Amino acid sequence: MSPNATGPFSKQEIQMAIPDKVLITGGHEVGGLMAFAAGLSEGLTALGIPSEVVSPGRIFKRLRDLRDPSVLKILSTTGVFAALFGRRVICVAHGFPRADAQGWAKLLAIIASLKLINRCSGARLVAVSHYAAIHLRTIFNLRVDAVIHNPLKPLFLETFDNSAQMRNYVTYVGRLHPAKNLHRLMPVIRDLLAETPGLRACFIGDGDQRAALQNAVNGDPGFEFKGSLDSAGVRDWLRRTRVFFSGCETEALGISYVEALSQGCAVVMPACGGGLEIALDQIGARVYLLPLSFNREQVTAVLRRALSSTQTQLSMAAYQGKAVAEAYLRVDVGFSSVGKTKRAFGDLQERVTGARS
C-alpha cells in the first residue's frame, strides 16, 4: 500500500479520526504511572502525534482541552474524575480500588466515578490487564471496553551484552508501601544475604514505609535504599540485579516486572495478580511464584531457585510504546463517528502517514 493510500477511509475521515493532540495524566511512583505516561507519550511521538503529560491535579485546569473533541484525553488515578467534564476520553484502570489501602471513602468515590464513566457516551474504560478487568467486571459490575498492557520506555528495549554484567543484587523497584508486602519479605532477604557471599539488596523508590524498612535492617550494610531514580538509573541497576522481587498480591500488571525481565533479571512475584500475564511460558524458568501464605520456608525456597537460574534477557517487543499507542488509538477511533461507520481501523501507521502527507 502506498503512503498516500487510505484504504476504506478518505483523507478527511482519517484526519477526523487522528487526534490533534493527546493529554495523558501521569503520577509520581517509580516504575508506575509516570513510566506508563512517559512510555505512551514516546509511542505517540513515534506515530507523529503530539502529546503532553500532566499531573492528575492539573488536568482539571485544562477545561478547554477537556471539552475539545480534537484532543484525546487518557486519564489515570484521580484524573478519571475529569472525564465527567470531558469529551473524547479514555480512562485507564491501573488496578482496582482496595479499601484496606485507600479507605472506603476513596474506594466508593472511584467506583462511583467509573460507573458514571460507563454511562458517558464520550468516555471509554481500559484496564491494564485481564486480571484487573475481571475484578472490575465481576466485583464492581463495570464495563471494560478493552485491555491494553502498559508500555516500556525505549531504553529498556535496547540490546546489551548480558554476559558482561556483574549481577550481585536482589532488587525491588516501586513505592515503599505496606501493600507491597516488603516487610513480610525482609526477613527472608536477610537470610539470603547471610548465606550468599557477595549478595546485596537494593530498594529503589520511596514511600511511607521507607523509615520502617530501614529501621528493620538496623544499618545492615548489605541493604541499600536508593530513593527515586530516573528510568536510566533504574535500568542500569536492573543490569546489576540477579533477582527482582515484589510481594503485592493484587498488582494489576507490574511494569517493573516487565522492565526487570527485559534486563535479564529473574522475577519473583506472588502467585496472584496481573503479572502472571506477562510471560506465562517463563514461569519456573525466569518467573518464580511466591506462596500467598508468605510461609517463610517456602518463600526462601522460591528465592533460592530464582538466584540459581540462568540470567537471560527476554524480548519485550510487544510492550513497545508505539504498539501500545496504536492500541489506544484503535479504542478511540472504534467509538468515534468514523469508527462506527467504517467498523475497521486497519494499519494505523500507514494511515497516519497518508493523513499528514
C-alpha beads as a LAMMPS data file, in Angstrom:
LAMMPS data file: protein, C-alpha beads

357 atoms
356 bonds

1 atom types
1 bond types

-500.0 500.0 xlo xhi
-500.0 500.0 ylo yhi
-500.0 500.0 zlo zhi

Masses

1 110.0

Atoms # bond

1 1 1 0.000 0.000 0.000
2 1 1 1.398 3.372 -0.970
3 1 1 1.986 6.052 1.677
4 1 1 -0.856 8.153 0.291
5 1 1 -3.408 5.343 0.195
6 1 1 -6.155 5.480 2.826
7 1 1 -7.962 2.220 2.145
8 1 1 -11.610 2.419 3.266
9 1 1 -11.070 5.897 4.774
10 1 1 -10.904 9.188 2.930
11 1 1 -8.141 11.595 3.901
12 1 1 -10.692 13.858 5.597
13 1 1 -12.032 10.956 7.648
14 1 1 -8.534 9.937 8.739
15 1 1 -7.799 13.472 9.852
16 1 1 -11.030 13.426 11.839
17 1 1 -10.053 10.122 13.476
18 1 1 -6.474 11.018 14.441
19 1 1 -6.409 13.430 17.406
20 1 1 -4.611 16.738 17.065
21 1 1 -3.067 16.146 20.479
22 1 1 -3.213 13.665 23.355
23 1 1 -3.218 14.633 27.036
24 1 1 -2.023 11.918 29.445
25 1 1 -2.192 12.087 33.223
26 1 1 0.896 10.710 34.942
27 1 1 1.946 10.175 38.534
28 1 1 4.973 10.161 40.824
29 1 1 5.606 6.468 41.511
30 1 1 8.878 4.924 40.368
31 1 1 8.120 2.193 37.866
32 1 1 4.420 3.043 37.917
33 1 1 2.163 5.692 36.483
34 1 1 4.893 8.055 35.373
35 1 1 6.573 5.233 33.448
36 1 1 3.214 4.442 31.819
37 1 1 2.636 8.071 30.814
38 1 1 6.188 8.576 29.541
39 1 1 6.201 5.319 27.550
40 1 1 2.824 6.079 25.969
41 1 1 3.890 9.631 25.142
42 1 1 7.023 8.365 23.396
43 1 1 4.908 5.879 21.448
44 1 1 2.608 8.652 20.258
45 1 1 5.631 10.717 19.245
46 1 1 6.800 7.786 17.102
47 1 1 3.409 7.950 15.341
48 1 1 3.770 11.677 14.753
49 1 1 1.054 12.665 17.231
50 1 1 1.816 15.422 19.772
51 1 1 1.226 14.534 23.412
52 1 1 1.597 16.125 26.815
53 1 1 1.899 14.510 30.244
54 1 1 0.161 16.432 33.031
55 1 1 -0.386 15.662 36.705
56 1 1 -3.855 14.410 37.700
57 1 1 -4.423 17.553 39.755
58 1 1 -3.632 19.940 36.900
59 1 1 -5.903 18.241 34.377
60 1 1 -8.902 19.985 35.984
61 1 1 -7.388 23.334 34.966
62 1 1 -7.444 22.309 31.286
63 1 1 -11.192 22.660 30.794
64 1 1 -10.854 23.852 27.189
65 1 1 -8.805 20.769 26.273
66 1 1 -11.184 18.528 28.239
67 1 1 -14.102 19.781 26.138
68 1 1 -12.206 19.846 22.817
69 1 1 -13.162 16.775 20.713
70 1 1 -9.961 17.088 18.669
71 1 1 -7.902 16.382 21.813
72 1 1 -7.835 12.808 23.121
73 1 1 -7.545 12.528 26.908
74 1 1 -6.048 9.388 28.504
75 1 1 -6.661 9.682 32.226
76 1 1 -5.446 7.644 35.216
77 1 1 -5.934 7.636 39.018
78 1 1 -7.720 10.765 40.291
79 1 1 -7.558 12.172 36.766
80 1 1 -10.518 9.942 35.854
81 1 1 -12.810 12.325 37.722
82 1 1 -12.122 14.875 34.968
83 1 1 -13.767 12.521 32.465
84 1 1 -17.133 13.631 33.822
85 1 1 -16.462 17.092 32.332
86 1 1 -14.698 15.981 29.157
87 1 1 -15.268 14.697 25.654
88 1 1 -13.234 12.033 23.852
89 1 1 -11.787 10.440 26.979
90 1 1 -10.188 7.078 27.715
91 1 1 -9.921 6.243 31.411
92 1 1 -7.243 3.744 32.405
93 1 1 -7.744 1.408 35.354
94 1 1 -4.260 0.518 36.610
95 1 1 -5.878 -1.836 39.083
96 1 1 -8.962 -1.872 41.234
97 1 1 -9.565 0.070 44.465
98 1 1 -8.642 -1.527 47.799
99 1 1 -10.420 -0.456 50.961
100 1 1 -7.507 -1.596 53.153
101 1 1 -5.009 0.565 51.275
102 1 1 -7.152 3.519 50.158
103 1 1 -10.033 3.638 52.603
104 1 1 -13.739 3.161 51.982
105 1 1 -14.413 6.798 51.090
106 1 1 -11.897 6.800 48.239
107 1 1 -12.950 3.327 47.089
108 1 1 -16.593 4.384 46.814
109 1 1 -15.640 7.632 45.063
110 1 1 -13.545 5.767 42.478
111 1 1 -16.246 3.180 41.798
112 1 1 -18.919 5.875 41.530
113 1 1 -16.812 7.817 39.027
114 1 1 -16.127 4.701 36.920
115 1 1 -19.835 3.842 36.877
116 1 1 -20.614 7.358 35.681
117 1 1 -17.902 6.991 33.041
118 1 1 -19.635 3.816 31.822
119 1 1 -22.714 5.976 31.224
120 1 1 -20.835 8.734 29.365
121 1 1 -21.008 8.358 25.585
122 1 1 -17.699 10.210 25.172
123 1 1 -15.644 8.091 27.605
124 1 1 -14.220 4.563 27.494
125 1 1 -12.656 2.398 30.194
126 1 1 -9.437 0.444 29.572
127 1 1 -7.802 -1.965 32.035
128 1 1 -4.066 -2.681 32.013
129 1 1 -4.543 -6.441 32.459
130 1 1 -7.193 -9.134 32.166
131 1 1 -6.739 -9.685 35.897
132 1 1 -7.801 -6.094 36.611
133 1 1 -10.611 -6.265 34.054
134 1 1 -12.065 -9.427 35.611
135 1 1 -12.216 -7.800 39.055
136 1 1 -13.781 -4.616 37.714
137 1 1 -16.421 -6.623 35.845
138 1 1 -17.264 -9.279 38.414
139 1 1 -16.925 -7.418 41.715
140 1 1 -17.898 -3.877 40.717
141 1 1 -20.117 -4.636 37.689
142 1 1 -18.220 -2.231 35.430
143 1 1 -17.976 -2.404 31.641
144 1 1 -14.360 -2.620 30.473
145 1 1 -14.021 -1.664 26.824
146 1 1 -10.506 -3.009 26.242
147 1 1 -7.425 -4.492 27.897
148 1 1 -4.083 -2.908 26.963
149 1 1 -0.838 -3.747 28.732
150 1 1 1.418 -0.876 29.767
151 1 1 4.297 0.268 27.543
152 1 1 8.033 0.051 28.124
153 1 1 10.226 3.061 27.557
154 1 1 12.576 2.557 24.565
155 1 1 15.717 2.471 26.712
156 1 1 14.516 -0.823 28.261
157 1 1 14.301 -2.341 24.767
158 1 1 17.922 -1.598 23.848
159 1 1 20.181 -4.628 23.396
160 1 1 23.216 -5.058 25.643
161 1 1 25.881 -7.641 26.432
162 1 1 24.134 -9.621 29.142
163 1 1 27.158 -11.882 29.720
164 1 1 29.271 -8.868 30.696
165 1 1 27.029 -7.834 33.594
166 1 1 28.164 -8.362 37.186
167 1 1 24.955 -9.330 38.987
168 1 1 25.099 -9.399 42.768
169 1 1 21.826 -7.746 43.848
170 1 1 18.271 -8.689 44.685
171 1 1 16.234 -5.590 43.889
172 1 1 12.839 -4.037 44.404
173 1 1 11.607 -1.024 42.382
174 1 1 8.418 0.841 43.257
175 1 1 6.566 2.513 46.084
176 1 1 7.607 1.549 49.599
177 1 1 4.081 0.843 50.755
178 1 1 2.604 -1.869 53.023
179 1 1 0.574 -3.259 50.086
180 1 1 3.852 -4.403 48.503
181 1 1 4.475 -6.746 51.488
182 1 1 8.165 -5.850 51.670
183 1 1 8.022 -6.130 55.476
184 1 1 6.993 -9.782 55.061
185 1 1 9.839 -10.494 52.642
186 1 1 12.548 -8.632 54.550
187 1 1 13.414 -11.480 56.987
188 1 1 13.915 -13.897 54.083
189 1 1 16.054 -11.362 52.215
190 1 1 18.271 -11.034 55.310
191 1 1 18.645 -14.823 55.454
192 1 1 19.615 -14.938 51.756
193 1 1 22.250 -12.243 52.171
194 1 1 23.703 -14.088 55.151
195 1 1 24.028 -17.383 53.279
196 1 1 25.127 -15.969 49.870
197 1 1 28.578 -14.317 49.843
198 1 1 28.620 -11.016 47.963
199 1 1 24.850 -10.755 47.585
200 1 1 23.283 -7.376 48.389
201 1 1 19.727 -5.972 48.454
202 1 1 18.592 -2.744 46.844
203 1 1 15.312 -0.845 47.258
204 1 1 14.578 1.812 44.637
205 1 1 11.682 4.148 45.335
206 1 1 10.133 5.996 48.203
207 1 1 7.021 5.860 50.333
208 1 1 5.551 5.911 53.807
209 1 1 7.144 2.567 54.746
210 1 1 10.720 3.567 53.983
211 1 1 11.644 4.550 57.544
212 1 1 10.184 1.337 58.980
213 1 1 12.074 -0.812 56.462
214 1 1 15.345 0.987 57.163
215 1 1 14.830 0.550 60.901
216 1 1 14.140 -3.152 60.366
217 1 1 17.575 -3.737 58.797
218 1 1 19.225 -1.727 61.599
219 1 1 22.046 -0.327 59.492
220 1 1 22.973 -3.635 57.835
221 1 1 25.421 -2.587 55.068
222 1 1 24.032 -5.281 52.773
223 1 1 20.843 -3.235 52.309
224 1 1 20.787 -0.114 50.139
225 1 1 17.903 2.357 49.872
226 1 1 18.383 4.468 46.747
227 1 1 15.245 6.591 46.778
228 1 1 13.702 7.558 43.459
229 1 1 15.805 7.162 40.300
230 1 1 15.099 8.121 36.706
231 1 1 14.462 5.422 34.100
232 1 1 18.105 5.212 33.045
233 1 1 19.155 4.769 36.659
234 1 1 16.579 2.013 37.183
235 1 1 17.696 0.244 34.001
236 1 1 21.362 0.361 34.965
237 1 1 20.579 -1.016 38.419
238 1 1 18.488 -3.845 36.973
239 1 1 21.512 -4.869 34.892
240 1 1 23.333 -5.454 38.194
241 1 1 20.420 -7.484 39.571
242 1 1 20.070 -11.274 39.714
243 1 1 16.535 -11.341 41.134
244 1 1 13.813 -8.730 41.096
245 1 1 11.134 -9.241 43.762
246 1 1 7.810 -7.823 44.881
247 1 1 5.111 -9.102 47.228
248 1 1 1.933 -7.322 46.093
249 1 1 -0.784 -9.955 45.564
250 1 1 -3.109 -7.510 43.786
251 1 1 -0.609 -5.981 41.349
252 1 1 -2.686 -5.087 38.284
253 1 1 0.226 -5.702 35.909
254 1 1 3.561 -4.525 37.283
255 1 1 5.548 -2.621 34.664
256 1 1 8.604 -3.117 36.881
257 1 1 8.281 -6.872 36.259
258 1 1 8.472 -6.196 32.515
259 1 1 11.441 -3.857 32.955
260 1 1 13.275 -6.468 35.042
261 1 1 12.699 -9.292 32.534
262 1 1 13.882 -7.044 29.706
263 1 1 17.179 -6.511 31.557
264 1 1 17.909 -10.187 32.196
265 1 1 16.675 -10.495 35.786
266 1 1 14.784 -13.407 37.233
267 1 1 11.481 -12.161 38.662
268 1 1 9.826 -13.298 41.902
269 1 1 6.160 -12.355 42.374
270 1 1 3.124 -13.672 44.267
271 1 1 1.129 -16.463 42.613
272 1 1 -1.659 -13.971 42.003
273 1 1 -2.104 -10.741 40.048
274 1 1 -1.768 -9.357 36.560
275 1 1 1.963 -10.020 36.478
276 1 1 1.188 -13.637 35.633
277 1 1 0.061 -12.453 32.180
278 1 1 3.463 -11.053 31.247
279 1 1 5.393 -14.233 30.480
280 1 1 3.334 -17.347 31.196
281 1 1 5.784 -19.550 29.306
282 1 1 8.615 -18.399 31.608
283 1 1 7.045 -19.468 34.911
284 1 1 9.571 -21.753 36.572
285 1 1 12.346 -20.575 34.225
286 1 1 12.601 -16.774 34.582
287 1 1 9.459 -16.100 36.638
288 1 1 9.054 -17.640 40.108
289 1 1 5.869 -17.566 42.168
290 1 1 5.602 -16.876 45.892
291 1 1 3.028 -18.699 48.049
292 1 1 0.186 -16.412 49.072
293 1 1 0.667 -17.531 52.660
294 1 1 4.177 -15.999 52.602
295 1 1 5.354 -19.046 54.534
296 1 1 8.979 -18.269 55.361
297 1 1 10.425 -21.646 54.365
298 1 1 8.519 -21.713 51.082
299 1 1 9.441 -18.123 50.230
300 1 1 13.100 -18.907 50.945
301 1 1 12.977 -21.921 48.627
302 1 1 11.463 -19.826 45.805
303 1 1 14.098 -17.103 46.120
304 1 1 16.892 -19.670 46.169
305 1 1 15.622 -21.200 42.915
306 1 1 15.447 -17.764 41.338
307 1 1 19.016 -16.962 42.431
308 1 1 20.310 -20.162 40.848
309 1 1 18.571 -19.581 37.491
310 1 1 20.363 -18.552 34.300
311 1 1 20.324 -14.833 33.530
312 1 1 18.630 -14.429 30.140
313 1 1 17.374 -11.246 28.522
314 1 1 13.816 -11.726 27.223
315 1 1 12.363 -9.889 24.249
316 1 1 9.652 -7.479 25.336
317 1 1 8.881 -6.108 21.866
318 1 1 5.135 -6.469 22.468
319 1 1 5.457 -3.697 25.069
320 1 1 6.888 -1.108 22.672
321 1 1 5.352 2.306 23.219
322 1 1 4.382 2.633 19.561
323 1 1 2.355 -0.606 19.616
324 1 1 0.616 0.402 22.854
325 1 1 -0.159 3.884 21.475
326 1 1 -1.712 2.278 18.389
327 1 1 -3.907 0.121 20.639
328 1 1 -5.221 3.199 22.472
329 1 1 -5.913 4.977 19.195
330 1 1 -7.857 1.953 17.985
331 1 1 -10.032 2.119 21.094
332 1 1 -10.581 5.824 20.449
333 1 1 -11.478 5.540 16.775
334 1 1 -13.582 2.423 17.367
335 1 1 -16.067 4.584 19.273
336 1 1 -15.764 7.696 17.114
337 1 1 -18.203 8.579 14.343
338 1 1 -15.626 7.410 11.820
339 1 1 -15.165 4.090 13.587
340 1 1 -18.877 3.480 13.906
341 1 1 -19.469 3.961 10.193
342 1 1 -16.395 2.143 8.923
343 1 1 -16.074 -0.587 11.611
344 1 1 -12.397 -1.015 10.798
345 1 1 -9.195 0.821 11.626
346 1 1 -6.600 -1.099 9.582
347 1 1 -2.942 -0.215 9.603
348 1 1 -2.694 2.912 11.759
349 1 1 0.836 3.916 10.819
350 1 1 0.169 3.996 7.070
351 1 1 -2.998 5.970 7.600
352 1 1 -1.284 8.490 9.864
353 1 1 1.375 8.913 7.191
354 1 1 -1.283 9.338 4.491
355 1 1 -3.322 11.788 6.544
356 1 1 -0.324 14.008 7.292
357 1 1 1.309 13.886 3.843

Bonds

1 1 1 2
2 1 2 3
3 1 3 4
4 1 4 5
5 1 5 6
6 1 6 7
7 1 7 8
8 1 8 9
9 1 9 10
10 1 10 11
11 1 11 12
12 1 12 13
13 1 13 14
14 1 14 15
15 1 15 16
16 1 16 17
17 1 17 18
18 1 18 19
19 1 19 20
20 1 20 21
21 1 21 22
22 1 22 23
23 1 23 24
24 1 24 25
25 1 25 26
26 1 26 27
27 1 27 28
28 1 28 29
29 1 29 30
30 1 30 31
31 1 31 32
32 1 32 33
33 1 33 34
34 1 34 35
35 1 35 36
36 1 36 37
37 1 37 38
38 1 38 39
39 1 39 40
40 1 40 41
41 1 41 42
42 1 42 43
43 1 43 44
44 1 44 45
45 1 45 46
46 1 46 47
47 1 47 48
48 1 48 49
49 1 49 50
50 1 50 51
51 1 51 52
52 1 52 53
53 1 53 54
54 1 54 55
55 1 55 56
56 1 56 57
57 1 57 58
58 1 58 59
59 1 59 60
60 1 60 61
61 1 61 62
62 1 62 63
63 1 63 64
64 1 64 65
65 1 65 66
66 1 66 67
67 1 67 68
68 1 68 69
69 1 69 70
70 1 70 71
71 1 71 72
72 1 72 73
73 1 73 74
74 1 74 75
75 1 75 76
76 1 76 77
77 1 77 78
78 1 78 79
79 1 79 80
80 1 80 81
81 1 81 82
82 1 82 83
83 1 83 84
84 1 84 85
85 1 85 86
86 1 86 87
87 1 87 88
88 1 88 89
89 1 89 90
90 1 90 91
91 1 91 92
92 1 92 93
93 1 93 94
94 1 94 95
95 1 95 96
96 1 96 97
97 1 97 98
98 1 98 99
99 1 99 100
100 1 100 101
101 1 101 102
102 1 102 103
103 1 103 104
104 1 104 105
105 1 105 106
106 1 106 107
107 1 107 108
108 1 108 109
109 1 109 110
110 1 110 111
111 1 111 112
112 1 112 113
113 1 113 114
114 1 114 115
115 1 115 116
116 1 116 117
117 1 117 118
118 1 118 119
119 1 119 120
120 1 120 121
121 1 121 122
122 1 122 123
123 1 123 124
124 1 124 125
125 1 125 126
126 1 126 127
127 1 127 128
128 1 128 129
129 1 129 130
130 1 130 131
131 1 131 132
132 1 132 133
133 1 133 134
134 1 134 135
135 1 135 136
136 1 136 137
137 1 137 138
138 1 138 139
139 1 139 140
140 1 140 141
141 1 141 142
142 1 142 143
143 1 143 144
144 1 144 145
145 1 145 146
146 1 146 147
147 1 147 148
148 1 148 149
149 1 149 150
150 1 150 151
151 1 151 152
152 1 152 153
153 1 153 154
154 1 154 155
155 1 155 156
156 1 156 157
157 1 157 158
158 1 158 159
159 1 159 160
160 1 160 161
161 1 161 162
162 1 162 163
163 1 163 164
164 1 164 165
165 1 165 166
166 1 166 167
167 1 167 168
168 1 168 169
169 1 169 170
170 1 170 171
171 1 171 172
172 1 172 173
173 1 173 174
174 1 174 175
175 1 175 176
176 1 176 177
177 1 177 178
178 1 178 179
179 1 179 180
180 1 180 181
181 1 181 182
182 1 182 183
183 1 183 184
184 1 184 185
185 1 185 186
186 1 186 187
187 1 187 188
188 1 188 189
189 1 189 190
190 1 190 191
191 1 191 192
192 1 192 193
193 1 193 194
194 1 194 195
195 1 195 196
196 1 196 197
197 1 197 198
198 1 198 199
199 1 199 200
200 1 200 201
201 1 201 202
202 1 202 203
203 1 203 204
204 1 204 205
205 1 205 206
206 1 206 207
207 1 207 208
208 1 208 209
209 1 209 210
210 1 210 211
211 1 211 212
212 1 212 213
213 1 213 214
214 1 214 215
215 1 215 216
216 1 216 217
217 1 217 218
218 1 218 219
219 1 219 220
220 1 220 221
221 1 221 222
222 1 222 223
223 1 223 224
224 1 224 225
225 1 225 226
226 1 226 227
227 1 227 228
228 1 228 229
229 1 229 230
230 1 230 231
231 1 231 232
232 1 232 233
233 1 233 234
234 1 234 235
235 1 235 236
236 1 236 237
237 1 237 238
238 1 238 239
239 1 239 240
240 1 240 241
241 1 241 242
242 1 242 243
243 1 243 244
244 1 244 245
245 1 245 246
246 1 246 247
247 1 247 248
248 1 248 249
249 1 249 250
250 1 250 251
251 1 251 252
252 1 252 253
253 1 253 254
254 1 254 255
255 1 255 256
256 1 256 257
257 1 257 258
258 1 258 259
259 1 259 260
260 1 260 261
261 1 261 262
262 1 262 263
263 1 263 264
264 1 264 265
265 1 265 266
266 1 266 267
267 1 267 268
268 1 268 269
269 1 269 270
270 1 270 271
271 1 271 272
272 1 272 273
273 1 273 274
274 1 274 275
275 1 275 276
276 1 276 277
277 1 277 278
278 1 278 279
279 1 279 280
280 1 280 281
281 1 281 282
282 1 282 283
283 1 283 284
284 1 284 285
285 1 285 286
286 1 286 287
287 1 287 288
288 1 288 289
289 1 289 290
290 1 290 291
291 1 291 292
292 1 292 293
293 1 293 294
294 1 294 295
295 1 295 296
296 1 296 297
297 1 297 298
298 1 298 299
299 1 299 300
300 1 300 301
301 1 301 302
302 1 302 303
303 1 303 304
304 1 304 305
305 1 305 306
306 1 306 307
307 1 307 308
308 1 308 309
309 1 309 310
310 1 310 311
311 1 311 312
312 1 312 313
313 1 313 314
314 1 314 315
315 1 315 316
316 1 316 317
317 1 317 318
318 1 318 319
319 1 319 320
320 1 320 321
321 1 321 322
322 1 322 323
323 1 323 324
324 1 324 325
325 1 325 326
326 1 326 327
327 1 327 328
328 1 328 329
329 1 329 330
330 1 330 331
331 1 331 332
332 1 332 333
333 1 333 334
334 1 334 335
335 1 335 336
336 1 336 337
337 1 337 338
338 1 338 339
339 1 339 340
340 1 340 341
341 1 341 342
342 1 342 343
343 1 343 344
344 1 344 345
345 1 345 346
346 1 346 347
347 1 347 348
348 1 348 349
349 1 349 350
350 1 350 351
351 1 351 352
352 1 352 353
353 1 353 354
354 1 354 355
355 1 355 356
356 1 356 357
